[in-house]
Amino acid sequence: MIEPPPVRSFVILGVDSSGRQFRPSDWADRLCGVMSSFRPAGMTADHLSYSPFVQPSMRDGRRCVMVDARLRDVEPMAYDFLRKFARDNDLLVEEGVAPGPDHPVQEKA
């Protein structure tokens, strides 16, 4: 039996394997908007805001999406969707990258 890959934080970079920038230019904001309802238990938003687990950012002057591994605990299908989105669009992914100082990551083995 093949074991599933470990659950890890990752960053979806806005560039594909051939080095081309991913379009449309607001792809990261759109993707994070779709994921905005996935939040830690008890956390609500009084206004439109991104999930603390899926945040748009910049890396080397390009848009990217930072995904916190804790999303998998809240909604495994959302975590898997983001993995598949990157794969299906041939986007580069950096594994094990923390989303930022405001949202520390606890990696799972």
DSSP file (Angstrom, degrees, kcal/mol; ACC not computed):
  #  RESIDUE AA STRUCTURE BP1 BP2  ACC     N-H-->O    O-->H-N    N-H-->O    O-->H-N    TCO  KAPPA ALPHA  PHI   PSI    X-CA   Y-CA   Z-CA
    1    1 A M              0   0    0      0, 0.0     2,-0.4     0, 0.0     0, 0.0   0.000 360.0 360.0 360.0 136.1    0.0    0.0    0.0
    2    2 A I        -     0   0    0      1,-0.0     0, 0.0     0, 0.0     0, 0.0  -0.697 360.0-133.7 -84.7 128.4    1.3    3.5   -0.9
    3    3 A E        -     0   0    0     -2,-0.4    -1,-0.0     1,-0.1     0, 0.0  -0.598  23.3-112.1 -81.1 142.3    1.4    5.9    2.0
    4    4 A P        -     0   0    0      0, 0.0     3,-0.1     0, 0.0    -1,-0.1  -0.342  41.6 -93.5 -67.5 155.3    0.0    9.4    1.4
    5    5 A P        -     0   0    0      0, 0.0     3,-0.0     0, 0.0     0, 0.0  -0.297  52.0 -90.1 -65.0 155.3    2.5   12.2    1.5
    6    6 A P        -     0   0    0      0, 0.0     2,-0.6     0, 0.0   103,-0.1  -0.298  41.0-106.8 -65.6 151.5    3.1   14.0    4.8
    7    7 A V        +     0   0    0     -3,-0.1   101,-1.0    63,-0.0     2,-0.3  -0.707  55.8 160.8 -80.1 120.3    0.9   17.0    5.6
    8    8 A R        -     0   0    0     -2,-0.6     2,-0.1    99,-0.1    89,-0.0  -0.961  43.7-105.7-139.7 154.6    3.1   20.1    5.3
    9    9 A S        +     0   0    0     -2,-0.3    87,-2.6    59,-0.1    88,-0.4  -0.477  47.9 173.6 -70.6 153.6    2.8   23.8    4.9
   10   10 A F  E     -AB  67  95A   0     57,-2.1    57,-3.3    86,-0.2     2,-0.4  -0.980  30.3-128.3-157.8 165.9    3.6   24.9    1.4
   11   11 A V  E     -AB  66  94A   0     83,-2.2    83,-2.3    -2,-0.3     2,-0.7  -0.989  14.3-146.4-123.1 127.4    3.7   27.9   -1.0
   12   12 A I  E     -AB  65  93A   0     53,-2.9    53,-2.2    -2,-0.4    81,-0.2  -0.849  24.2-146.7 -90.1 116.0    2.2   27.8   -4.5
   13   13 A L  E     -A   64   0A   0     79,-2.8     2,-0.7    -2,-0.7    51,-0.2  -0.536  16.3-121.6 -85.3 151.2    4.4   30.1   -6.6
   14   14 A G  E    S+     0   0A   0     49,-1.1     8,-2.2    -2,-0.2     2,-0.3  -0.118  86.7  80.7 -84.7  38.7    2.9   32.1   -9.4
   15   15 A V  E    S-D   21   0B   0     -2,-0.7    77,-2.6     6,-0.3     6,-0.2  -0.998  70.1-134.4-144.5 142.1    5.2   30.5  -12.0
   16   16 A D  E >   - B   0  91A   0      4,-2.6     3,-2.2    -2,-0.3    75,-0.2  -0.308  40.9 -88.9 -91.0-179.8    4.9   27.2  -13.9
   17   17 A S  T 3  S+     0   0    0     73,-1.5    74,-0.1     1,-0.3    -1,-0.1   0.679 126.9  55.0 -66.1 -17.1    7.6   24.7  -14.5
   18   18 A S  T 3  S-     0   0    0     72,-0.2    -1,-0.3     2,-0.1    72,-0.0   0.438 120.8-106.1 -93.2   0.6    8.7   26.4  -17.7
   19   19 A G  S <  S+     0   0    0     -3,-2.2     2,-0.2     1,-0.3    -2,-0.1   0.463  72.5 141.4  92.1   2.2    9.2   29.8  -15.9
   20   20 A R        -     0   0    0      1,-0.1    -4,-2.6    -5,-0.0    -1,-0.3  -0.574  56.6-111.7 -80.6 141.1    6.1   31.5  -17.2
   21   21 A Q  B     -D   15   0B   0     -2,-0.2    -6,-0.3    -6,-0.2     2,-0.2  -0.490  34.3-116.3 -69.9 137.1    4.0   33.7  -14.9
   22   22 A F        -     0   0    0     -8,-2.2     5,-0.2    -2,-0.2    41,-0.1  -0.532  42.5-106.4 -77.0 140.6    0.6   32.3  -14.1
   23   23 A R  S    S+     0   0    0     -2,-0.2     2,-0.2     3,-0.1    -1,-0.0  -0.866  85.5  48.6-120.4 154.2   -2.4   34.2  -15.2
   24   24 A P  S >  S-     0   0    0      0, 0.0     3,-1.9     0, 0.0     4,-0.2   0.543  76.5-131.0 -74.9 167.8   -4.7   36.0  -14.5
   25   25 A S  T 3  S+     0   0    0      1,-0.3     3,-0.3    -2,-0.2    38,-0.1   0.725 105.4  51.5 -63.8 -22.2   -2.6   38.4  -12.5
   26   26 A D  T 3> S+     0   0    0      1,-0.2     4,-2.3     2,-0.1    -1,-0.3   0.105  72.2 119.2-100.1  22.2   -5.0   38.3   -9.5
   27   27 A W  H <> S+     0   0    0     -3,-1.9     4,-2.7     1,-0.2     5,-0.2   0.865  72.5  52.9 -55.8 -40.0   -5.1   34.4   -9.4
   28   28 A A  H  > S+     0   0    0     -3,-0.3     4,-2.5     1,-0.2    -1,-0.2   0.911 109.8  47.3 -66.1 -42.6   -3.7   34.4   -5.8
   29   29 A D  H  > S+     0   0    0      2,-0.2     4,-2.1     1,-0.2    -1,-0.2   0.902 113.4  49.0 -64.6 -41.0   -6.4   36.7   -4.5
   30   30 A R  H  X S+     0   0    0     -4,-2.3     4,-1.9     2,-0.2    -2,-0.2   0.937 112.3  47.2 -63.4 -46.9   -9.1   34.7   -6.2
   31   31 A L  H  X S+     0   0    0     -4,-2.7     4,-1.3     1,-0.2    -2,-0.2   0.918 113.4  47.7 -63.0 -44.0   -7.9   31.4   -4.9
   32   32 A C  H  < S+     0   0    0     -4,-2.5    19,-0.5     1,-0.2     4,-0.3   0.851 107.9  57.0 -66.1 -33.8   -7.6   32.8   -1.3
   33   33 A G  H >< S+     0   0    0     -4,-2.1     3,-1.0     1,-0.2    -1,-0.2   0.893 104.6  51.5 -62.7 -39.7  -11.0   34.3   -1.6
   34   34 A V  H 3< S+     0   0    0     -4,-1.9     3,-0.4     1,-0.2    -1,-0.2   0.843 113.8  44.8 -64.0 -33.4  -12.5   30.8   -2.4
   35   35 A M  T >< S+     0   0    0     -4,-1.3     3,-1.7     1,-0.2    -1,-0.2   0.378  82.4 105.6 -90.7   2.9  -10.7   29.4    0.7
   36   36 A S  T <  S+     0   0    0     -3,-1.0    -1,-0.2    -4,-0.3    -2,-0.1   0.711  70.3  61.2 -63.1 -22.9  -11.7   32.3    3.0
   37   37 A S  T 3  S+     0   0    0     -3,-0.4     2,-0.9    -4,-0.2    -1,-0.3   0.616  79.3  95.0 -81.5 -10.2  -14.4   30.4    4.9
   38   38 A F    <   +     0   0    0     -3,-1.7    15,-0.5    16,-0.1    16,-0.2  -0.724  55.7 147.5 -87.5 107.6  -11.9   27.8    6.3
   39   39 A R        -     0   0    0     -2,-0.9     3,-0.1    12,-0.1    12,-0.1  -0.854  52.7 -79.2-135.4 163.5  -10.9   29.1    9.7
   40   40 A P    >   -     0   0    0      0, 0.0     3,-2.2     0, 0.0    -1,-0.1  -0.288  68.1 -78.2 -60.7 153.1   -9.9   27.7   13.1
   41   41 A A  T 3  S+     0   0    0      1,-0.3     3,-0.1     3,-0.0    33,-0.0  -0.280 118.8  13.5 -54.0 132.7  -12.8   26.5   15.3
   42   42 A G  T 3  S+     0   0    0      1,-0.2     2,-0.6    -3,-0.1    -1,-0.3   0.302  94.8 123.5  84.1  -9.3  -14.5   29.4   16.9
   43   43 A M    <   +     0   0    0     -3,-2.2     2,-0.3     2,-0.0    -1,-0.2  -0.753  35.9 176.9 -89.5 124.7  -12.9   32.0   14.7
   44   44 A T        -     0   0    0     -2,-0.6     2,-0.5    -3,-0.1    -7,-0.0  -0.853  23.4-133.4-121.8 160.4  -15.4   34.2   12.8
   45   45 A A        -     0   0    0     -2,-0.3     4,-0.1     1,-0.1     3,-0.0  -0.959   5.5-162.7-115.9 130.3  -14.9   37.2   10.6
   46   46 A D  S    S+     0   0    0     -2,-0.5     2,-0.3     2,-0.1    -1,-0.1   0.629  82.2  15.6 -81.7 -14.5  -17.0   40.3   10.9
   47   47 A H  S    S-     0   0    0      0, 0.0     2,-0.3     0, 0.0     0, 0.0  -0.872 107.8 -59.3-146.4 176.0  -16.0   41.4    7.4
   48   48 A L        +     0   0    0     -2,-0.3     2,-0.3    -3,-0.0    -2,-0.1  -0.462  69.8 145.7 -64.9 126.1  -14.5   39.9    4.3
   49   49 A S        -     0   0    0     -2,-0.3     2,-0.1   -16,-0.1    -4,-0.1  -0.983  47.3 -98.4-156.5 160.5  -11.1   38.5    5.0
   50   50 A Y        -     0   0    0     -2,-0.3     5,-0.1     1,-0.1   -17,-0.1  -0.425  45.4 -97.6 -78.4 156.8   -8.8   35.7    4.0
   51   51 A S    >   -     0   0    0    -19,-0.5     3,-0.8     3,-0.4   -12,-0.1  -0.467  25.9-127.8 -66.2 144.1   -8.5   32.5    6.0
   52   52 A P  T 3  S+     0   0    0      0, 0.0     3,-0.2     0, 0.0    -1,-0.1   0.666 110.4  56.0 -67.7 -12.9   -5.5   32.5    8.3
   53   53 A F  T 3  S+     0   0    0    -15,-0.5    15,-3.0     1,-0.2     2,-0.4   0.643 110.4  40.9 -91.7 -17.0   -4.6   29.2    6.7
   54   54 A V  E <  S+C   67   0A   0     -3,-0.8    -3,-0.4    13,-0.2    -1,-0.2  -0.903  73.9 168.7-137.8 104.4   -4.5   30.4    3.0
   55   55 A Q  E     -C   66   0A   0     11,-2.4    11,-3.2    -2,-0.4     2,-0.2  -0.942  31.7-128.6-124.6 135.3   -2.9   33.8    2.4
   56   56 A P  E     +C   65   0A   0      0, 0.0     2,-0.3     0, 0.0     9,-0.2  -0.531  42.8 153.0 -73.7 149.7   -1.9   35.6   -0.7
   57   57 A S  E     -C   64   0A   0      7,-2.4     7,-2.0    -2,-0.2     2,-0.4  -0.860  39.6-101.6-156.4-171.7    1.7   36.9   -0.7
   58   58 A M  E     -C   63   0A   0     -2,-0.3     2,-0.4     5,-0.2     5,-0.2  -0.974  25.2-178.7-126.4 142.6    4.7   37.9   -2.9
   59   59 A R  E >  S-C   62   0A   0      3,-2.9     3,-1.6    -2,-0.4   -45,-0.2  -0.949  76.4 -16.0-141.9 119.8    7.8   35.8   -3.6
   60   60 A D  T 3  S-     0   0    0     -2,-0.4     3,-0.1     1,-0.3    -1,-0.0   0.869 129.0 -52.5  53.5  40.7   10.5   37.2   -5.8
   61   61 A G  T 3  S+     0   0    0      1,-0.2     2,-0.3     0, 0.0    -1,-0.3   0.554 119.0 106.1  77.0   7.9    8.2   39.8   -7.2
   62   62 A R  E <  S- C   0  59A   0     -3,-1.6    -3,-2.9   -47,-0.0    -1,-0.2  -0.906  75.6-104.2-121.9 149.6    5.5   37.3   -8.1
   63   63 A R  E     + C   0  58A   0     -2,-0.3   -49,-1.1    -5,-0.2     2,-0.3  -0.375  46.0 168.4 -65.8 146.2    2.2   36.5   -6.5
   64   64 A C  E     -AC  13  57A   0     -7,-2.0    -7,-2.4   -51,-0.2     2,-0.4  -0.942  30.8-126.1-150.1 170.6    2.0   33.3   -4.5
   65   65 A V  E     -AC  12  56A   0    -53,-2.2   -53,-2.9    -2,-0.3     2,-0.5  -0.992  16.5-150.4-126.6 125.3   -0.3   31.6   -2.0
   66   66 A M  E     -AC  11  55A   0    -11,-3.2   -11,-2.4    -2,-0.4     2,-0.5  -0.840  12.7-163.4 -97.8 126.4    0.9   30.5    1.4
   67   67 A V  E     -AC  10  54A   0    -57,-3.3   -57,-2.1    -2,-0.5     2,-0.4  -0.946   8.9-145.9-117.3 120.6   -0.9   27.4    2.7
   68   68 A D    >   -     0   0    0    -15,-3.0     3,-2.1    -2,-0.5     4,-0.3  -0.683  16.3-132.9 -83.7 133.1   -0.7   26.5    6.4
   69   69 A A  T >  S+     0   0    0     -2,-0.4     3,-1.7     1,-0.3     4,-0.4   0.748 100.3  75.5 -57.9 -25.3   -0.7   22.7    7.1
   70   70 A R  T >> S+     0   0    0      1,-0.3     4,-1.2     2,-0.2     3,-0.7   0.688  76.7  76.8 -64.1 -16.4   -3.3   23.2    9.8
   71   71 A L  H <> S+     0   0    0     -3,-2.1     4,-3.3     1,-0.2    -1,-0.3   0.869  85.5  63.1 -57.3 -36.1   -5.9   23.7    7.0
   72   72 A R  H <4 S+     0   0    0     -3,-1.7    -1,-0.2    -4,-0.3    -2,-0.2   0.843 100.9  50.9 -59.5 -34.9   -5.8   19.9    6.6
   73   73 A D  H <4 S+     0   0    0     -3,-0.7    -1,-0.2    -4,-0.4    -2,-0.2   0.852 115.4  41.8 -70.9 -34.4   -7.2   19.5   10.2
   74   74 A V  H  < S-     0   0    0     -4,-1.2    -2,-0.2    -3,-0.3    -1,-0.1   0.912 139.4  -3.2 -79.0 -45.5  -10.0   21.9    9.5
   75   75 A E    >X  -     0   0    0     -4,-3.3     4,-1.8    -5,-0.1     3,-0.7  -0.713  56.9-171.1-153.6  94.4  -10.9   20.7    6.0
   76   76 A P  H 3> S+     0   0    0      0, 0.0     4,-2.6     0, 0.0     5,-0.2   0.836  89.5  56.9 -56.3 -35.2   -8.9   18.0    4.3
   77   77 A M  H 3> S+     0   0    0      2,-0.2     4,-2.3     1,-0.2     5,-0.1   0.864 105.4  50.7 -67.8 -34.1  -10.7   18.4    1.0
   78   78 A A  H <> S+     0   0    0     -3,-0.7     4,-2.0     2,-0.2    -1,-0.2   0.923 111.3  48.2 -67.3 -43.8   -9.7   22.1    0.9
   79   79 A Y  H  X S+     0   0    0     -4,-1.8     4,-1.9    -8,-0.2    -2,-0.2   0.940 114.0  46.5 -59.6 -48.0   -6.0   21.2    1.6
   80   80 A D  H  X S+     0   0    0     -4,-2.6     4,-2.6     1,-0.2    -1,-0.2   0.873 108.1  57.2 -63.5 -37.2   -6.2   18.5   -1.2
   81   81 A F  H  X S+     0   0    0     -4,-2.3     4,-2.7     1,-0.2    -1,-0.2   0.919 106.7  48.5 -58.8 -44.6   -7.9   21.0   -3.6
   82   82 A L  H  X S+     0   0    0     -4,-2.0     4,-2.0     2,-0.2    -1,-0.2   0.895 111.0  50.4 -65.5 -39.8   -5.0   23.4   -3.2
   83   83 A R  H  X S+     0   0    0     -4,-1.9     4,-2.1     1,-0.2    -1,-0.2   0.932 113.9  44.9 -60.4 -46.0   -2.4   20.6   -3.8
   84   84 A K  H  X S+     0   0    0     -4,-2.6     4,-3.5     2,-0.2     5,-0.3   0.861 107.9  58.0 -68.7 -36.1   -4.3   19.5   -6.9
   85   85 A F  H  X S+     0   0    0     -4,-2.7     4,-1.7    -5,-0.2     6,-0.2   0.942 109.5  44.8 -57.9 -47.9   -4.7   23.1   -8.1
   86   86 A A  H  <>S+     0   0    0     -4,-2.0     5,-2.7     2,-0.2    -2,-0.2   0.933 116.9  45.3 -62.8 -46.1   -0.9   23.6   -8.1
   87   87 A R  H ><5S+     0   0    0     -4,-2.1     3,-1.5     1,-0.2    -2,-0.2   0.937 112.3  49.9 -63.8 -47.7   -0.3   20.2   -9.8
   88   88 A D  H 3<5S+     0   0    0     -4,-3.5    -1,-0.2     1,-0.3    -2,-0.2   0.791 115.3  44.1 -64.3 -28.3   -3.1   20.7  -12.5
   89   89 A N  T 3<5S-     0   0    0     -4,-1.7    -1,-0.3    -5,-0.3    -2,-0.2   0.292 109.9-122.1 -99.7   9.1   -1.7   24.1  -13.4
   90   90 A D  T < 5 +     0   0    0     -3,-1.5   -73,-1.5     1,-0.2     2,-0.3   0.831  54.2 164.0  56.9  35.9    1.9   22.9  -13.4
   91   91 A L  E   < -B   16   0A   0     -5,-2.7   -75,-0.2   -75,-0.2    -1,-0.2  -0.613  41.0-110.8 -87.9 144.9    2.8   25.6  -10.7
   92   92 A L  E     -     0   0A   0    -77,-2.6   -79,-2.8    -2,-0.3     2,-0.4  -0.454  33.4-160.3 -71.5 145.6    5.9   25.4   -8.7
   93   93 A V  E     -B   12   0A   0    -81,-0.2     2,-0.6    -2,-0.1   -81,-0.2  -0.993  12.7-150.7-131.8 133.9    5.5   24.6   -5.0
   94   94 A E  E >   -B   11   0A   0    -83,-2.3   -83,-2.2    -2,-0.4     3,-0.6  -0.932  25.7-141.9-101.8 122.3    7.9   25.2   -2.1
   95   95 A E  E 3  S+B   10   0A   0     -2,-0.6   -85,-0.2   -85,-0.2   -86,-0.1  -0.536  70.8  11.7 -86.6 148.0    7.4   22.6    0.6
   96   96 A G  T 3  S+     0   0    0    -87,-2.6     2,-0.5     1,-0.2   -86,-0.2   0.698  80.8 150.3  67.9  22.2    7.5   23.1    4.3
   97   97 A V    <   -     0   0    0     -3,-0.6    -1,-0.2   -88,-0.4   -30,-0.2  -0.768  46.5-123.7 -93.1 127.8    7.5   26.9    4.2
   98   98 A A        -     0   0    0     -2,-0.5   -30,-0.1     1,-0.1    -1,-0.0  -0.418  13.5-130.9 -67.7 141.2    5.9   28.7    7.1
   99   99 A P        -     0   0    0      0, 0.0    -1,-0.1     0, 0.0     3,-0.1   0.710  65.6 -69.3 -67.8 -20.4    3.1   31.1    6.2
  100  100 A G    >   -     0   0    0      3,-0.4     3,-1.0     1,-0.1     5,-0.0  -0.796  50.3 -72.8 148.6 169.4    4.5   33.9    8.3
  101  101 A P  T 3  S+     0   0    0      0, 0.0    -1,-0.1     0, 0.0    -3,-0.0   0.761 122.5  57.1 -67.3 -25.2    5.2   35.2   11.8
  102  102 A D  T 3  S+     0   0    0      1,-0.3    -2,-0.0    -3,-0.1     0, 0.0   0.700 115.0  37.4 -77.8 -17.4    1.6   35.9   12.5
  103  103 A H  S <  S-     0   0    0     -3,-1.0    -3,-0.4   -50,-0.0    -1,-0.3  -0.662  83.1-159.4-134.5  76.7    0.6   32.3   11.9
  104  104 A P        -     0   0    0      0, 0.0     2,-0.4     0, 0.0   -36,-0.0  -0.208  15.5-129.2 -61.6 150.2    3.3   30.0   13.1
  105  105 A V        -     0   0    0    -36,-0.0     2,-0.6   -37,-0.0    -7,-0.1  -0.811  13.3-160.3-105.3 138.2    3.3   26.5   11.6
  106  106 A Q        -     0   0    0     -2,-0.4     2,-0.0     2,-0.0     0, 0.0  -0.911  25.4-145.5-113.7 100.7    3.4   23.3   13.5
  107  107 A E        -     0   0    0     -2,-0.6     2,-0.4   -11,-0.1   -99,-0.1  -0.296   4.9-141.8 -66.6 147.5    4.6   20.7   10.9
  108  108 A K              0   0    0   -101,-1.0    -1,-0.1     1,-0.1   -99,-0.1  -0.868 360.0 360.0-107.7 145.6    3.3   17.2   11.0
  109  109 A A              0   0    0     -2,-0.4  -101,-0.1  -103,-0.1    -1,-0.1   0.472 360.0 360.0 -77.3 360.0    5.5   14.2   10.2
